Amino acid sequence: MNLPTNKPQKEVNVATLPRGLYILKIVTGKQTIIKKVILQ
C-alpha cells in the first residue's frame, strides 16, 4: 500500500480498548482531532 508523498504529513493512530471502545486520533500539520467511538 503506497501513500502519495506530495500530500502534507498525516498520522492516524487507532487505539483499541475493551468493550468496543475505539479512540481515533488524527494528527495533521495544523490540527489534532480526537474522536471517541463506541461500537454497539
C-alpha positions, 0 to 999 in steps of 0.5 A: 500500500503506497501513500502519495508523498506530495500530500502534507504529513498525516498520522492516524493512530487507532487505539483499541480498548475493551468493550468496543471502545475505539479512540481515533486520533488524527494528527495533521500539520495544523490540527489534532482531532480526537474522536471517541467511538463506541461500537454497539 
